[in-house]
Amino acid sequence: MLTYLLVFLAGAAPGFEVLVAVPLGILRGMPLVTAVLVGFAGNALTIILEIMIFQKLKDWWESRKKTDSTAPSKRTARAESIWKRFGIPGLALLGPVLIGSHLAAFLALALGSSKSQTAIWLLISLAIWSVVFGTLTVMGVDVFFWTREKLA
């Protein structure tokens, strides 16, 4: 039960998200499908909450920018570049691996995407990345064990 909670919380935490949560679950002994679902659920929940409270986050962000005269961060500049080139689908699909899904959601909304489009595209993206990272982890673990058995 502790593993499920850890995977869920890792999925919910910005910076960890499904990219860390799903492999963590698999490496802690969870089946692939379970790790994907639990990691996805944690990440999806926080993305949906973020979208729901976006206006308060945006107000906070704008007040922070007024007091902070520095240039946008590299992650923010990267997100804006992706947005200009590929729109919400590109930002949602590339965001989780390049800038993080939480920042991708916030910036998509700040740059003009609707809440529903942001939610749809980010949930699709999280589902895809959950499966990709889960599969890669299983393949890596299987390859590790296969190699170890062959060498023994």
N, C-alpha and C positions, 0 to 999 in steps of 0.2 A: 504494500500500500504506500510506503514511503517513496518508492521509486516512481509511482504514478504521480504523486504530489510534486516531486522534484522535477519531473519531465513537464508537467503542466505549468509549474512556476517558471521554469527555464523558458518555455515557449512564450509565456506572458511577459518576460523581462526584455526590455529593449536592449539590443546588443547581443542577446543570446538567441531568442526567437527559435523558429523551427530548424535553423541551420545548426544549432547546438542541441536543442531539446530532443529531436528525433534520434540523432546518433547516440546521445547520452542514454536514452531509454533502451535502445538496442544493445548498447555495450553493458548496460546493467541487467540484461537478460529478458527484456520485454520482446514479445513477438513483433515483427515488422509492422503489421497492420495496427496493432495496439499502440505502438510508439508513434506512428504517423498520426493516428487519431487523437491521442492525448496531447502531443506536441502542437498539432494544428489547433486543437480546441483552446489551449492556453494562449496562443498567438492571436487567433481569431477573436477571442473574447476581448482582449485589450484593444485590438484594432477597431472593433465595433464600438466599444466604449469611447475611444478617442474620436471617432467620427461623430458620435452622439453629442459629445461635449466640445466639439471643434471650436465654436464661437468663443468660449471662455479661453481655450488654449490660444486662439489667434489673438485675442485681446492681450493676453500675457506676453505673447511673442512680440507683438508690436510695441508694447511698453518697454520690453527688454531692448529692442532694436533702437528705440529713441535714446536710451541711456548708454547704449553701446555703439560707439561711432566706428568700430572696426569694420572691415570688409566682410562680406559673407564667407562662411567657412567653405573649405574645399568640398565637403559633403553637400552643402546647400547649392553651391555652384554646379556640382556634378548633376544634382537632381534637376535643376533648372535647365541644364543642357539636354538632359534626357527628355524632359517635358517638351521642350521646343522641337525636338527632333521626332519623338515618337508618341507624344500625347499621354493620356492616362494609361492605355495598355502598356506602353513601353516603360513608364515609370513604375507601374505596379509589378510588371514582370521582372524588371531589372533591379528595382529598388531593394528588395530584400537581401540580395547578395552584394550590392554596391554601396548602399547607404543605410540599410535597415528598413524594415517594413513600417515601423512607427513614424519615422521621419518621412518616408515616401507617402504615407497616408496624409500626414499633416500638410506637406508641400503640395500634394495633388489638390487638396481642398483649398489651400491658400492661393494656388495658381488658377483656380476657377472650375475645377471639376465638381460635379454634383456629388452629394453624399451617397446617393444610390449607385452611381457609376464607380465611385471610389471603392465602396464596399464590395461591389460585384467583382471588379477587377483585382482587388487585393486578395479577396478570398480565393479566387481562381489561382492567383499567383502562389499564395501560401499552400494551397493543396498540391500544386505542381511541385514546388520546392520541397515540401514534406516528403512526397513520394521519391523525388530524385535523391535527396540526401539520405533517406532511409535505405533505398536500394543500393546506393554507393557504399553505405556503411556495411550492409549485409554482405555485399560483394567483397569488401575489404576484409571483413572478419572471416568470411569463408576462405578467401585466398590465404589469409594468415594461417588458419588452422590447417588447410590443405598443404601449404608449404612446410609447416612444422611437422606434420605427419610424414611427408615424403623424406624429410631430412633425418628423421629419427630412425 
